[in-house]
């Protein structure tokens, strides 16, 4: 199966949508490189054409145009130096958009320029890095142009046997000039129909090579784009920390609101009812003398006792939601207890040479709890595997079920979980094809 699949994949590669998008990206890369190379001469040429059109040079002989052209060259270069950073930013935005549209590659934009003053424009670091990317486009255009050439002319050469009978149907004895085809090794000419198959074979070879050439060119281009057109690593880290700080604040505020709601709707109401029942029981017992209604007083005391136990249960659940007491014995025991309460059989595997930080244990426990709850609610699984493994300074929590799959990482449950673990620099990977199985891996640092 593998041996047959490789050649078929190679034959299909030139005719995929991805190959066509890469070809468009490569052609635009060549056009961009040509524009960058011609920019220093384009300004003087346009200036001379403008002066010629306005009549300023119409009466001058041709040799007199050369000094004007040479005079405009340094002015154009100086203007390009001043405007290089803004032009580089604009060019970078265009190339990031092209990469996203044609290659499905997302490159984050650098931070905006802090000021529009001339000094800030000239000293704009992201803008000058974009200029560097533009200059790098010139050598990058070589493999891209070569790949696009093989792709476009490979398709053209492959069609020679198809159109030859339509346009080369002259009477016998007519001597015609050769028809030429371009290949990477030069032009190939033929005067006969049989010769078109040699051209078609060359076109097929060009087509088979073109996707790999374009892939190499676009891979190098994307690497340069990420390095030069995106934010610097420090700026990216600062932005990530700002996002995680905002998420931590939001999560803390949401937890405070949940605690307040749980206390208000649960324990507070039960304690208020308890106080009311005890007050009524006191009135029934009377301040002194024999109680007027002992049976009703006993009933009120019993209600108060039941309310006290329910309030204690609510407070116990509330405390367990903040920090489960079972975690005091370690994450392994906590997950084993969690598995016993699951509606679906859970196989637990724990490989922890030593305990991570208490905060990480708490995060791992609640992640496992939420994933098990989601599996029981949505997956229609018959069994679940829950594993925790520590490797170096990373802790991995894995939950895998044999359910129907289709879990959406962008859904409210999993996306909210991803935001919460991002606060401690955690990462989540979800693999859930339709039909299952579903596997969720959560990587956490062992210390915060």
C-alpha positions, 0 to 999 in steps of 0.5 A: 500500500505504501509503495503504491501511494507514494507515486500516486501522491507525487502525480496528484501533487501538481494538480492540487489546490495547494499547488496552485496557491503556491504557484500564485504566491511564487509568481507574486514573490517574483513580481515583488522582487522585480519591483524592489530591484527596479525601485531605485531606477523607477523614480528617476525614470518616472521623473524624466517621463514627467518632465518630458510630458510637461515639455520641460525636456521636449526641446532637449537632445537625448544626451541632455536627459542623462544628467537629469536622470543621474541627478534624480537618482540620489534624490530617489534613494534619499526619499526611499531611505526616509520612507523605507520603514513605512513602505516596509510595514505596508509591504509586510502587511501585504505579504502576511495577508498573502501568506494567510490567504494562499498558504494558510500561514498566520503571522502575527503583526508587529506592534504599531509604530508609537508615533508618527514623528519623523524620528520615530518613522526613521528609527522604526525597528519593525519597519526596518526588519520589513525592509530587510525581508523585502531585500531578502525577497530578491534571492528568495525569488530564485527558487520561487521563480524556478518553481513557478516557471516549471509549473506554468510551462510544465502545464503548457508543454504537457498540452502540446500533443493536444493542440498540435492536430488542431493548428498544424494540419497543413497539406502533406509536403508543406514545410513549416518552421519548428514549434518551440517549448521552454524547459529549464535546460533550454528551448526544445523545437519540433516539426512533427507530431511525434516530437510533441510527446518529447515536449510533453514528457519534459512538461510532465517532468517539470510538473512533478518537480515544480511542487517541491521547488515551490514548497522549498521556496515558500518554506524559506519565505515563511521562515523569513516572514516569521523572523522579520515580519512578526513581533520579536520574541520578547515583544511576543512574550510580553504580549502573551504575558499581558493576555494571560494576566488579563485572563487570570484577572477575568478568571479570578473575578468569575470565581469570586462571582461564583463563590458569592452566588453559591454562598448567597443561593446556598449556605446563606439561605440555609443559615438564614432559615436555620436562624429563623427556625431556631427563633421560632423554636425559642418562641414556642419554648417560651421564656419561662414556665412550661412550653406551650407547644412542645411538639411543634418546638421539637419539629422546628428544632429538627428542621433547624438541625437538618438545615444546619447539616445541609448548610455544612454540606454546601460549605463542604462542597464549596471548599472542595471546589476551591481546593479538594482535600483529597489533593493533600495526599497527592495527585495520584490519589486525587485522580483515583478518587475522581475516577471512582465517581465517574459515570464511565469506567476510567483507567488511571495511570500516574507516573510522577517521580515527585510531586509538582507544585501545589498550584499545578496539582490543583490545575491538573486535578480540575482539568481532569475533572472537567474533561471527564465530565465532558466525556461523560456528557457528550462522548457516548464512550464506554471507557476512558483512559486518564494518564498523568506523566511527568517528563523533565519540567513538564507535566502532561495530563491525557484523557482519551475516550472511545466515543463518537469524537467531534470535540471542538477545541473552539467550543466554550468548554475546551476554549475556556479550559485552554484559557485557564491553563494558559495562565500558568503557561500551559498548552492543550492539544485536541485530536477528535476526528468524527467517529472518534476517538477523542484525545486531549493532552494538557501540558503544564509546567511543574512549577509556577 
